[in-house]
């Protein structure tokens, strides 16, 4: 088990970090891009994981010179995702860390998903009632890579940011953690890699 005794609080990203739901989100994005005329690049869209849907649409509009209504495209993507026949599974490596530490240390979720979707998914997997805080795109003004999501979770847990550690699966999430002054473990293809310390990141 990873030794997290140097920390006083843990924050997990959700999609792609604790829950293996990125695949279904990418399918929904592919359908959305096709419907609205955005070129679809699977690798590029995966790198945007953790960014709130509305912000992603704004980025797509800018990247491809489109003027689509952000709310309309966002609603289409969310509706498409909910219609997919999928049951996201939990990622074993991060679940083991979660189960080991949540009885003795504050644990939170910081996600770019909307609150309704996050609550439903976490409730399905019996995680919602085990966490100290859930911070979603609904709860913040600035999504990742802005540090607000993680700083808000730390505030709710009553833990200083530098005493929190984050688990993330994207570089955007890593940037958000480091900008919050938090160390971060990256989860790559379901496997936890070495920690990346906030002090070594120039974006801090």
N, C-alpha and C positions, 0 to 999 in steps of 0.2 A: 504494500500500500504506500502511496505517495505520502511523504511526511510534510504535513501542512501546519506543524506546531508553531511555526514562526508567525502565523497569521491568526486573526481573530474573527474573520468573516470570509465567506466564499460566495462568489457570484458566477452562475452558469448562464451562458447564452442558451437558447432553447434549440431552434432548428439547426441541425447539423452538428450540434455539440452534445446535447443531452438526448434529443429526440431525432431519429433518422427520418426526417420529413423533407429534406431538401429535394429529393427526387420528384416528389409530387408538386412541389412549388415550381421546379424548373419546367415540368410538363405544362403547368398552368401558365407560366410566363411564355412558353413557346406558342401556345394557343393564342394568348393575348397579343403577342408580337405579330403573329400571322393575321389576326383580325384587324389590327390597326396599322399594318404596313411598316413595322419596325423590323430591320434585319435581326435575326436571332442568332446569337453566338453563345453556346452553352457555357463555355469557359468564362466568358465575360460576365454572364448573368450569375454564375456561381460566385464569382468574386464580389458581387453586390449583395450577397447574403448578409442579413442583419440590418440592411438599410430599410427603413419603412417603405411600404408600397408606394405611397404618394411621392416620396422623394425619388424613388427609382423611376417613376413615370416622368418626373421633371427632368431627370438625367437623360432618359431616352429621348424626350422631346428635344433637348439641347444637342445631344449627340447626332441625331438624325434629322435635324431641322424640321421637326413636326410641331404642330400647334394643337394637338389633341387636348381635350378637356381632362385635367388630371383626375378629377373625381369620377368621371365616366370610365376612364381606363382602369383606375384602381378598383372600382366596383366590379368591372368585368373580370379582372384577374381574381378577385376574392370569390366571386360567384363561381368561376370556372374551377378554382381550387376546391371549393366545398362540394362540387358535383363529382369530383373524381372518386373512383372506388379505391380508397387507400386506407390502411390502418397503420400509421407510423409506429415503428418499433423504437424501443429505447436502445441507446448505445452502451454496450456493456462496460467499457472502460470507465466512462464518466459516471455511469449509474453506480458502479462500485464505490467510487470516491464519494458520491452523493450519500449513499446509504451508510457509509462508514462514519461520515462527519456530521450529518444533520442532527443526530441526537445530542451532540455536545457542543456544536458551534452554529451560530446563525448562518443560514444558507438562503440565498435569494436567486431569482431568475431575472435576467435583464435581456429583453428580447425586442426585436424590431417588428414582431407580430402585433396585431391589434388585440386589445384586452379580451374581447369575447372569444376569439379564436384560441388564444393562449390558455385561458381558463378552461375551455372545453377540453383541450388536448391534455393539459396537466391533470385535470380531474379524471379523465379517462385512464390515465396511468397511475392514479393514486399518489400524485406528487403534490398537488395543490395545497393540501392541508399540512404538509410537512415543511413548507418554506416560510421564512420570516417575511419576505417581501416579493411581490411580483411587479416589475416595472416594464411597461409595454410602450409601444408607439403611441397609444392613446394617452399616456400619462406624462409625456415629455413634449417640450417645444422643439428640441433639436435631437434628431436621431443620430446613430453612429455614422461617422467616426467622431462626432462630438461626444464628450465624456458625460453628458447629463444623465444618461441612462444608468451608468454605473455609480456616479456620484449620488444619485437619488436613492439607489439601493443601499449604499453605504450609510446614508443619512437615516433611512428607515431602520436599518439594523443597529444604529448607534455605534458604528465602528469607524474609526478614522480611515480615510481612503488608503493610506500607505500600509495599513494593517489588513487590507483586503487582497484577495487573489482571485483572478478571473480565469475561467475556462472558455475558450472561443475557438471557432473553426475557420474564421476568415481574417485576412490582414486588416480589413476595415475594423473588425471587432478588436483586434490586437491594438490598433492605433487608438481606439476609444479608451481601452483599458490603460494604456501607457499615458495618454493625455490626462487621465484621472489620477495618475500617480500610483497605479496598481501593477503589480507583477501579473504575468499572464502565461498560462499553459495553452499551447495550440493543440487542437484535436484535428489530426489529419487522417482522413479515411477511417475514422473510428478509433484511431490510436492516439493516446496522449503522448506528446513529445516533450522535450526538455523545456523548462520554464524560461521565459524571456523577461528580463527585469526592466522595470520602468526607467531606472536610472541610466540605462544604456541606450534609450530611445531618444533621438533628437526631437521627436514630436512632443515630448513631455512638457 
